[in-house]
Amino acid sequence: MSTGSKDFARRSREALANTDQRRTITDAAALFSSLRERAFGQWSEAETRLANAASARLRALTHLPDLLVQAEAEVTRNGGTVHWAGSADEARSIILSIAREKGVKSVVKGKSMVTEEIGLNPALEAEGMEVFETDLGEYIVQLAHEPPSHIIAPALHKSRRDVAELFARTLGETGEEPEELTAIARKRLRRAFLEADMGITGVNFVIAESGVVGLLENEGNIRASTTCPRVHVALMGLEKVVATAEDAVDVLQVLPRSCTGQAMPAYFSLLGGPRRPGESDGPEEFHLVILDNGRSRIHSDPLLMGALACVRCGGCVNSCPVYQRIGGHAYGATYSGPIGILLSSLLDGGEAHAELPGACTTCGACAEVCPVGVNHPRLIIELRRRMREEGEQGGCGAISTLMGKAFAFAAKHPALFTMGASSLRAVDPELKKLSRLSPLRGAAATRSLPSLREPFAKRWPSLRKSLDEDKS
């Protein structure tokens, strides 16, 4: 979904005005962050393990083309079928073709942001197929006809009361406690699992040396989606490959801790292809769809390639002060938060998401918590620079550039800097009035611009005198 400056500003204002939702998002993000901090804080090997995970992802990106070819060969050797999709349209077409060929009427899905990226659900439904999201959070937002608002917690923006009202309105069943609401969903979804013809999931990683697909979860719905239906289709971005089992373990050591504060999730599945002769469970067919959709273009850019190292833990989203205040829907894109700014702009094109790079304070909280060393602020700054050069950045991009150059010039000339600061302090009251009419009016409309203070060197004598008086 593309976004423009007016739409992004409007959605942000609406989100800020919704105090109940803002409180729900802030509390949930704070809980995830505290769980992550405790998990890593109590782990003596944290620093080493984080470095290992970052190295594993860097190795994968460095040798990506070769690893993808190796992964294809091994998945095929295991009895699976690999499909290459250059675009979202092509990925949808491949999956629809498989579904038509197999006479699929009902589909169960595990939580997958990449299926959101390609707009899979509407395409399946347009073909007359019944689609069930089986992750509880995804099921909630599906009933609400909303996109996910968080990369790992799709319904993070909804309170328990919101969910109770939704279930009563859409399902005709009532409950108040989390256990009751979960039981309502479980009853509905159990039948869907048993009747489904196809299961569709994402992929946490595929191991190139063995062709084994790894899936992590806490609800058991992904495992049911991969074993109950006769056909399993896994969709992955091409960056999700790792070289070896050892590299997969390095990522596994940090991913669940960064997601939910767990050493390991409740369910961890390693899938080696379809059911083999003599085996009693598993799908009859396994299809792996490897999606490009702009990723190879990112991979070919040495300054931005690091965005592909992301393991989708959601840590950067939880730590982001902007996300905490406006939530995920205000971004108007599949992915939100710091990694969403990067992926949305790079995958969909800067013009479609011209305002998103500005939705970052570059505070660095995201980079501090990333388990694989993605430096989101540095990448976003590079993205802003390119968008300014290409004339795509909306808002005050040109004005900001001019102001930045003026400040840099003044900072190199102390006398000029001092004279300029003194002049600005002299007209400070009028400057605040003018700011409401200038290109900075968007900021001035929602906060009071701080007064320009005297430099510390000039304030020190009076401060020192005051301190001496207090001592005496």
C-alpha positions as CSV (number, residue, x, y, z in Angstrom):
1,M,0.0,0.0,0.0
2,S,1.5,3.3,-1.0
3,T,1.4,6.3,1.2
4,G,1.7,10.1,0.6
5,S,2.6,12.9,2.9
6,K,-1.0,13.9,3.5
7,D,-2.2,10.3,4.2
8,F,0.7,9.6,6.5
9,A,0.2,12.8,8.4
10,R,-3.5,12.1,8.7
11,R,-3.1,8.6,9.9
12,S,-0.5,9.6,12.4
13,R,-2.8,12.3,13.8
14,E,-5.7,9.8,14.0
15,A,-3.4,7.3,15.8
16,L,-2.2,9.9,18.3
17,A,-5.8,11.0,19.1
18,N,-6.7,7.4,19.9
19,T,-5.5,7.4,23.5
20,D,-6.8,3.9,24.4
21,Q,-5.1,2.3,21.4
22,R,-1.9,4.3,22.0
23,R,-1.8,3.0,25.6
24,T,-2.4,-0.6,24.5
25,I,0.5,-0.4,21.9
26,T,2.9,1.3,24.3
27,D,2.2,-1.2,27.1
28,A,2.6,-4.2,24.7
29,A,5.8,-2.8,23.2
30,A,7.2,-2.1,26.6
31,L,6.4,-5.7,27.7
32,F,8.2,-7.2,24.7
33,S,11.2,-5.0,25.3
34,S,11.4,-5.9,29.0
35,L,11.2,-9.6,28.2
36,R,14.0,-9.2,25.6
37,E,16.1,-7.3,28.1
38,R,15.7,-9.8,30.8
39,A,16.5,-12.7,28.4
40,F,19.7,-11.2,27.2
41,G,20.7,-9.7,30.6
42,Q,20.6,-13.0,32.3
43,W,22.6,-14.7,29.5
44,S,26.4,-14.7,30.1
45,E,27.1,-15.7,26.5
46,A,24.8,-13.0,25.0
47,E,27.6,-10.9,23.4
48,T,29.3,-13.9,21.8
49,R,26.0,-15.4,20.5
50,L,24.8,-12.1,19.1
51,A,28.1,-11.7,17.2
52,N,27.7,-15.3,15.9
53,A,24.2,-14.6,14.6
54,A,25.3,-11.4,12.9
55,S,28.2,-13.4,11.2
56,A,25.8,-16.1,10.1
57,R,23.5,-13.6,8.4
58,L,26.5,-11.8,6.8
59,R,27.8,-15.1,5.4
60,A,24.4,-15.8,3.9
61,L,24.2,-12.5,2.2
62,T,27.8,-12.6,1.0
63,H,27.2,-16.0,-0.7
64,L,23.5,-15.6,-1.4
65,P,23.3,-16.6,-5.1
66,D,25.3,-19.8,-4.5
67,L,23.3,-20.7,-1.4
68,L,20.0,-20.3,-3.1
69,V,21.1,-22.6,-5.9
70,Q,22.3,-25.2,-3.3
71,A,19.0,-24.9,-1.4
72,E,17.0,-25.5,-4.5
73,A,18.9,-28.6,-5.3
74,E,18.6,-30.0,-1.7
75,V,14.8,-29.2,-1.4
76,T,14.3,-31.0,-4.8
77,R,16.4,-33.9,-3.6
78,N,14.1,-34.1,-0.5
79,G,11.1,-34.5,-2.7
80,G,9.9,-30.9,-2.7
81,T,9.3,-28.5,-5.6
82,V,11.0,-25.1,-5.8
83,H,9.4,-22.2,-7.6
84,W,11.1,-18.8,-8.3
85,A,8.9,-15.7,-8.2
86,G,10.4,-12.4,-9.5
87,S,7.5,-10.3,-8.3
88,A,4.5,-10.3,-6.0
89,D,2.2,-10.9,-9.1
90,E,4.3,-13.9,-10.1
91,A,4.3,-15.4,-6.5
92,R,0.5,-15.1,-6.4
93,S,0.2,-16.7,-9.8
94,I,2.4,-19.6,-8.8
95,I,0.4,-20.3,-5.6
96,L,-3.0,-19.9,-7.4
97,S,-1.8,-22.3,-10.1
98,I,-0.9,-25.0,-7.5
99,A,-4.2,-24.5,-5.8
100,R,-6.2,-24.8,-9.0
101,E,-4.3,-27.9,-10.1
102,K,-5.0,-29.6,-6.8
103,G,-8.6,-28.6,-6.6
104,V,-8.1,-26.6,-3.4
105,K,-11.3,-25.3,-1.7
106,S,-10.0,-24.4,1.8
107,V,-6.7,-23.0,2.9
108,V,-5.2,-22.6,6.4
109,K,-2.4,-20.1,6.9
110,G,0.4,-19.7,9.4
111,K,1.4,-16.2,10.3
112,S,3.5,-14.8,7.4
113,M,4.3,-11.2,6.6
114,V,5.5,-12.1,3.2
115,T,2.0,-13.3,2.2
116,E,0.8,-9.9,3.3
117,E,3.5,-8.3,1.2
118,I,2.2,-10.1,-2.0
119,G,-1.5,-9.6,-1.1
120,L,-2.2,-13.4,-1.2
121,N,-5.4,-13.7,0.8
122,P,-7.6,-11.5,-1.5
123,A,-6.3,-13.4,-4.5
124,L,-7.2,-16.8,-3.0
125,E,-10.6,-15.5,-2.0
126,A,-11.3,-14.1,-5.4
127,E,-10.8,-17.7,-6.7
128,G,-13.6,-18.9,-4.4
129,M,-11.3,-20.4,-1.8
130,E,-12.0,-20.2,1.9
131,V,-9.0,-18.8,3.7
132,F,-8.4,-19.1,7.5
133,E,-5.6,-17.3,9.3
134,T,-4.7,-19.6,12.1
135,D,-2.3,-17.5,14.2
136,L,-4.6,-16.0,16.9
137,G,-3.5,-12.5,16.2
138,E,-3.8,-12.9,12.5
139,Y,-7.3,-14.5,13.0
140,I,-8.3,-11.4,15.0
141,V,-7.3,-8.9,12.4
142,Q,-8.8,-11.1,9.6
143,L,-12.1,-10.9,11.4
144,A,-11.7,-7.2,11.8
145,H,-10.7,-6.7,8.1
146,E,-7.5,-5.0,9.1
147,P,-3.9,-5.6,8.2
148,P,-1.4,-6.7,10.9
149,S,0.0,-3.8,12.9
150,H,3.2,-5.5,14.2
151,I,5.7,-7.8,12.6
152,I,5.2,-10.6,15.2
153,A,2.1,-9.5,17.1
154,P,-0.5,-8.7,14.4
155,A,-3.2,-7.6,16.8
156,L,-0.9,-5.8,19.2
157,H,-3.1,-2.7,18.9
158,K,-6.2,-4.4,20.2
159,S,-7.1,-4.7,23.9
160,R,-8.9,-7.7,25.4
161,R,-12.1,-5.7,25.4
162,D,-11.7,-5.0,21.7
163,V,-11.2,-8.7,21.0
164,A,-14.3,-9.7,23.1
165,E,-16.4,-7.2,21.2
166,L,-15.1,-8.4,17.9
167,F,-15.8,-12.0,18.6
168,A,-19.3,-11.2,19.8
169,R,-20.1,-9.2,16.7
170,T,-18.5,-11.5,14.1
171,L,-18.8,-14.9,15.7
172,G,-21.8,-14.5,17.9
173,E,-19.8,-15.9,20.9
174,T,-19.1,-14.1,24.1
175,G,-16.1,-14.2,26.5
176,E,-14.1,-11.9,28.7
177,E,-11.0,-13.7,29.9
178,P,-8.1,-14.5,27.5
179,E,-8.7,-18.3,28.1
180,E,-12.3,-17.9,27.0
181,L,-11.5,-15.9,23.9
182,T,-8.7,-18.4,22.9
183,A,-11.1,-21.3,23.3
184,I,-13.6,-19.6,21.0
185,A,-10.9,-19.2,18.3
186,R,-9.6,-22.7,18.9
187,K,-13.0,-24.3,18.3
188,R,-13.4,-22.5,15.0
189,L,-9.9,-23.1,13.8
190,R,-9.8,-26.8,14.7
191,R,-12.4,-27.6,12.1
192,A,-10.6,-25.5,9.5
193,F,-7.4,-27.5,10.0
194,L,-9.2,-30.9,9.6
195,E,-11.0,-29.8,6.4
196,A,-8.2,-27.8,4.7
197,D,-6.8,-28.9,1.4
198,M,-3.7,-26.6,1.5
199,G,-1.5,-25.1,4.2
200,I,0.4,-22.0,3.5
201,T,3.2,-20.7,5.8
202,G,6.2,-18.4,5.7
203,V,9.7,-19.5,6.5
204,N,12.1,-18.5,9.3
205,F,15.0,-20.0,7.4
206,V,16.0,-22.7,4.9
207,I,19.3,-24.5,5.4
208,A,21.1,-24.6,2.1
209,E,23.3,-27.6,2.8
210,S,20.3,-29.8,3.6
211,G,17.2,-28.2,2.1
212,V,15.5,-28.3,5.6
213,V,13.0,-25.5,6.4
214,G,12.8,-24.1,9.9
215,L,9.7,-22.7,11.5
216,L,9.3,-21.2,14.9
217,E,6.0,-20.5,16.7
218,N,4.2,-20.5,20.1
219,E,0.7,-21.7,19.2
220,G,1.1,-24.9,17.3
221,N,-0.9,-23.6,14.4
222,I,2.0,-23.6,12.0
223,R,2.8,-27.2,12.7
224,A,-0.9,-28.1,12.1
225,S,-0.9,-26.1,8.9
226,T,2.1,-28.0,7.6
227,T,0.9,-31.5,8.5
228,C,-2.9,-31.7,8.3
229,P,-3.5,-30.5,4.7
230,R,-2.4,-32.6,1.8
231,V,-0.4,-29.8,0.2
232,H,2.0,-27.4,2.0
233,V,3.2,-24.3,0.3
234,A,6.0,-22.3,2.0
235,L,6.7,-18.8,0.8
236,M,10.0,-17.1,1.6
237,G,11.9,-14.0,0.8
238,L,15.1,-15.0,-0.9
239,E,17.2,-13.6,2.0
240,K,15.9,-16.2,4.4
241,V,18.5,-18.8,3.5
242,V,21.4,-19.8,5.8
243,A,24.4,-21.8,4.8
244,T,24.7,-24.6,7.4
245,A,22.9,-26.1,10.4
246,E,25.5,-24.4,12.6
247,D,24.5,-21.0,11.2
248,A,20.8,-21.9,11.8
249,V,21.6,-22.7,15.4
250,D,23.4,-19.3,15.8
251,V,20.3,-17.5,14.6
252,L,18.1,-19.7,16.7
253,Q,20.1,-18.8,19.8
254,V,19.1,-15.1,19.5
255,L,15.8,-15.0,17.5
256,P,13.3,-16.2,20.1
257,R,15.0,-14.2,22.9
258,S,14.7,-11.1,20.8
259,C,11.1,-11.8,19.9
260,T,9.5,-12.9,23.1
261,G,12.3,-13.3,25.7
262,Q,12.2,-17.1,25.3
263,A,15.3,-19.3,25.1
264,M,13.2,-21.4,22.6
265,P,9.7,-21.0,21.4
266,A,7.0,-23.6,22.3
267,Y,7.2,-25.2,18.9
268,F,10.2,-25.5,16.6
269,S,9.7,-27.5,13.4
270,L,12.3,-28.7,10.9
271,L,10.7,-29.8,7.6
272,G,12.5,-32.0,5.2
273,G,10.0,-32.2,2.4
274,P,6.7,-34.1,1.8
275,R,5.6,-37.4,3.4
276,R,7.8,-40.3,2.3
277,P,6.7,-43.8,1.6
278,G,5.9,-45.6,4.9
279,E,5.4,-42.3,6.9
280,S,2.0,-41.7,8.4
281,D,1.8,-38.0,8.6
282,G,2.9,-34.9,6.7
283,P,1.8,-33.4,3.4
284,E,1.7,-35.3,0.2
285,E,3.3,-32.4,-1.6
286,F,5.7,-29.6,-0.5
287,H,6.2,-26.5,-2.6
288,L,8.8,-23.8,-1.7
289,V,8.2,-20.4,-3.4
290,I,11.3,-18.2,-3.3
291,L,10.3,-14.5,-3.7
292,D,12.5,-11.7,-5.1
293,N,10.2,-8.7,-5.4
294,G,13.1,-6.2,-5.3
295,R,15.3,-8.1,-2.9
296,S,18.0,-8.9,-5.5
297,R,18.2,-5.1,-6.2
298,I,18.8,-4.4,-2.5
299,H,21.3,-7.2,-2.4
300,S,23.3,-5.6,-5.2
301,D,23.6,-2.4,-3.3
302,P,26.6,-2.6,-0.8
303,L,25.3,0.3,1.3
304,L,21.8,-1.0,1.8
305,M,22.3,-4.8,1.6
306,G,22.4,-4.9,5.4
307,A,18.6,-4.5,5.6
308,L,18.2,-8.0,4.2
309,A,20.0,-9.5,7.3
310,C,16.8,-8.9,9.3
311,V,15.4,-12.0,11.0
312,R,11.9,-10.4,11.7
313,C,12.1,-10.5,15.5
314,G,10.3,-7.2,16.0
315,G,12.8,-5.9,18.5
316,C,13.4,-2.7,16.5
317,V,9.7,-2.1,16.3
318,N,9.2,-2.5,20.0
319,S,12.0,-0.1,20.9
320,C,11.0,2.6,18.4
321,P,9.5,5.7,20.1
322,V,7.7,6.6,16.9
323,Y,6.0,3.2,16.5
324,Q,5.1,3.3,20.2
325,R,3.0,6.5,19.6
326,I,1.4,5.9,16.2
327,G,1.3,2.1,15.9
328,G,1.7,0.1,12.7
329,H,-1.3,1.1,10.6
330,A,-0.2,4.7,10.4
331,Y,2.8,3.6,8.2
332,G,0.4,2.6,5.5
333,A,2.7,-0.3,4.5
334,T,3.1,-4.0,5.0
335,Y,6.0,-3.6,7.4
336,S,6.2,-0.9,10.1
337,G,8.8,0.4,12.5
338,P,12.4,1.0,11.6
339,I,12.8,-2.2,9.5
340,G,9.4,-1.3,7.9
341,I,10.7,2.1,6.8
342,L,13.6,0.3,5.1
343,L,11.8,-2.6,3.6
344,S,8.8,-0.7,2.4
345,S,10.9,2.0,0.8
346,L,13.3,-0.4,-0.8
347,L,10.9,-3.1,-1.9
348,D,8.0,-0.8,-3.1
349,G,10.1,2.1,-4.2
350,G,10.9,5.4,-2.5
351,E,8.2,7.3,-4.4
352,A,5.5,5.1,-3.0
353,H,6.7,5.7,0.6
354,A,8.3,9.1,0.4
355,E,7.3,10.1,3.9
356,L,8.4,7.0,5.8
357,P,12.1,7.7,6.1
358,G,11.1,10.9,7.9
359,A,9.2,8.8,10.5
360,C,12.5,8.1,12.3
361,T,14.3,10.1,15.0
362,T,17.6,8.3,14.4
363,C,17.8,7.8,18.1
364,G,19.5,4.4,17.6
365,A,17.3,2.4,20.0
366,C,16.6,0.0,17.1
367,A,20.2,-0.7,16.3
368,E,21.0,-1.3,19.9
369,V,18.5,-4.2,20.2
370,C,18.9,-5.8,16.7
371,P,20.2,-9.4,17.3
372,V,22.0,-9.5,13.9
373,G,23.6,-6.1,13.9
374,V,21.3,-4.2,11.4
375,N,22.2,-0.5,11.7
376,H,18.7,0.9,10.9
377,P,19.6,4.6,11.5
378,R,22.6,4.5,9.2
379,L,20.6,2.8,6.5
380,I,17.7,5.2,6.9
381,I,20.0,8.2,6.7
382,E,21.5,6.8,3.5
383,L,18.0,6.3,2.1
384,R,17.0,9.9,2.9
385,R,20.2,11.2,1.2
386,R,19.3,9.3,-2.0
387,M,15.7,10.3,-1.9
388,R,16.7,14.0,-1.6
389,E,19.0,13.6,-4.6
390,E,16.3,11.9,-6.6
391,G,13.7,14.5,-5.6
392,E,11.4,11.9,-3.9
393,Q,11.5,12.9,-0.3
394,G,8.4,14.7,0.7
395,G,7.8,17.3,3.4
396,C,10.7,19.6,4.2
397,G,13.4,17.6,2.5
398,A,14.9,20.5,0.5
399,I,14.5,22.9,3.4
400,S,16.1,20.5,5.8
401,T,19.1,20.1,3.4
402,L,19.5,23.8,3.1
403,M,19.4,24.3,6.9
404,G,21.8,21.5,7.5
405,K,24.3,23.0,5.0
406,A,23.9,26.4,6.6
407,F,24.6,25.0,10.1
408,A,27.6,23.0,8.9
409,F,29.1,26.1,7.4
410,A,28.5,28.2,10.5
411,A,29.8,25.5,12.7
412,K,33.2,25.6,10.9
413,H,33.4,29.4,11.6
414,P,33.1,30.0,15.3
415,A,32.7,33.8,15.0
416,L,30.0,33.5,12.4
417,F,28.3,30.8,14.5
418,T,28.3,33.0,17.7
419,M,27.0,36.1,15.7
420,G,24.2,34.0,14.1
421,A,23.2,32.5,17.5
422,S,23.1,36.0,19.1
423,S,21.0,37.3,16.3
424,L,18.5,34.5,16.5
425,R,18.2,34.9,20.3
426,A,17.4,38.6,19.8
427,V,14.5,37.8,17.5
428,D,13.4,34.7,19.3
429,P,9.8,35.7,20.0
430,E,9.2,36.8,16.4
431,L,11.0,33.6,15.2
432,K,8.4,31.5,17.0
433,K,5.6,33.3,15.2
434,L,7.3,32.9,11.9
435,S,7.8,29.2,12.4
436,R,4.0,28.8,12.3
437,L,4.0,30.1,8.7
438,S,7.2,28.5,7.5
439,P,7.9,25.0,6.2
440,L,8.4,24.0,9.8
441,R,4.8,24.7,10.7
442,G,4.0,21.0,10.9
443,A,6.3,20.7,13.9
444,A,5.4,24.1,15.4
445,A,1.7,23.2,15.3
446,T,2.1,20.3,17.7
447,R,4.8,21.6,20.1
448,S,6.4,24.7,21.4
449,L,9.8,25.4,19.9
450,P,12.4,25.8,22.7
451,S,13.9,29.2,23.4
452,L,17.5,29.7,22.2
453,R,19.6,29.7,25.4
454,E,22.8,31.6,26.1
455,P,25.9,29.5,25.6
456,F,27.2,27.8,28.7
457,A,30.4,29.9,28.7
458,K,28.3,33.0,29.2
459,R,26.0,31.4,31.8
460,W,28.8,29.9,33.8
461,P,29.8,33.0,35.9
462,S,26.2,33.4,37.2
463,L,25.8,29.7,37.8
464,R,29.1,29.6,39.7
465,K,28.0,32.5,41.8
466,S,24.8,30.8,42.6
467,L,26.5,27.6,43.5
468,D,28.9,29.4,45.8
469,E,26.0,31.2,47.5
470,D,24.3,27.8,48.1
471,K,27.4,26.4,49.7
472,S,27.7,29.3,52.1
